[in-house]
Amino acid sequence: MNTIQQIAGAIGTAVAISLISVGNHAFMETAIDPTNPVNDSLALIAGVQTSFVFAFVVALVGLPLAFFIKRVQVGNHHPNRWRGNGCYCLMRTFGRMPAKMDFIDFIDMESI
């Protein structure tokens, strides 16, 4: 996962929680008897519903846009580059593959 995905996930979670709070507060303002304990759970349901409706609208907007995203091919192909992430990290560190390197000497980043 790259950084922008993590930041977008954190922002999305914060927006969803904020919408739950807004929906909860809006329900309690319109409730006939806000002191009734049943209204607490109904307010939570209303808040979650508000959050899910917003997420559904974002998904509906994002789905057609996803078909227009183009995959970018990175042209940084080293002729001695092995496909595993562990060797690639070592190659970037040393500039080339060490002459006496076993496969046990590196950590494959995908297996962690």
C-alpha positions in Angstrom: 0.0 0.0 0.0 1.4 3.4 -0.8 1.0 6.5 1.3 -1.9 8.1 -0.6 -4.0 5.0 0.0 -3.4 5.1 3.7 -4.1 8.8 3.9 -7.3 8.4 1.9 -8.4 5.5 4.2 -7.9 7.6 7.3 -9.8 10.6 5.8 -12.6 8.3 4.7 -12.8 6.8 8.2 -12.9 10.3 9.7 -15.6 11.4 7.3 -17.7 8.3 8.1 -17.5 8.8 11.8 -18.3 12.5 11.4 -21.4 11.6 9.4 -22.5 9.1 12.0 -22.3 11.9 14.6 -24.2 14.3 12.4 -26.9 11.8 11.7 -27.1 10.9 15.4 -27.5 14.6 16.4 -30.0 15.3 13.6 -32.2 12.4 14.8 -32.1 13.5 18.4 -33.1 17.0 17.5 -36.3 15.7 15.7 -37.1 13.1 18.3 -40.4 13.6 20.2 -38.9 12.4 23.5 -35.1 12.6 23.5 -34.9 11.2 27.0 -36.4 7.9 25.9 -33.6 5.2 26.0 -34.9 3.6 22.8 -34.1 6.8 20.9 -30.4 6.4 21.6 -30.2 3.2 19.5 -32.5 4.7 16.8 -30.2 7.7 16.6 -27.2 5.5 16.2 -29.0 3.6 13.4 -29.9 6.9 11.7 -26.3 8.1 11.9 -24.9 4.8 10.4 -27.5 5.0 7.7 -26.4 8.5 6.8 -22.8 7.4 6.6 -23.7 4.4 4.4 -25.7 6.5 2.1 -22.8 8.9 1.7 -20.4 5.9 1.1 -22.8 4.5 -1.5 -22.9 7.8 -3.4 -19.1 8.1 -3.4 -18.9 4.5 -4.7 -21.5 5.3 -7.4 -19.4 8.3 -8.5 -16.1 6.4 -8.3 -17.1 3.3 -10.2 -17.5 4.9 -13.6 -14.4 7.0 -13.0 -12.4 3.8 -12.3 -12.8 2.7 -15.9 -10.9 5.8 -17.1 -7.8 5.3 -15.0 -4.8 4.4 -17.1 -2.1 2.0 -15.9 1.3 3.7 -16.1 4.3 1.5 -17.0 7.5 2.4 -15.2 10.5 2.2 -17.5 13.0 1.5 -14.7 14.0 -2.0 -15.7 17.5 -3.1 -14.7 18.8 -6.0 -16.8 20.0 -7.9 -13.7 16.9 -7.2 -11.7 15.3 -10.3 -10.2 11.5 -10.1 -9.7 11.6 -10.6 -5.9 11.4 -7.5 -3.7 14.2 -8.6 -1.4 16.8 -8.9 -4.1 15.6 -5.7 -5.7 16.1 -3.8 -2.4 19.7 -5.2 -2.1 20.4 -4.3 -5.7 19.3 -0.7 -5.0 21.6 -0.7 -1.9 24.7 -2.2 -3.5 24.1 -1.0 -7.1 24.4 -4.5 -8.4 23.9 -8.1 -7.1 26.7 -9.2 -4.8 28.8 -12.0 -6.3 28.5 -14.5 -3.5 24.9 -14.0 -2.4 22.6 -16.9 -1.4 18.9 -16.7 -1.5 19.0 -17.1 2.3 20.9 -13.8 2.7 18.0 -11.6 1.8 14.5 -11.2 3.2 11.7 -11.4 0.7 9.5 -8.4 1.5 6.3 -10.1 0.2 6.5 -12.9 2.8 6.5 -10.5 5.8 
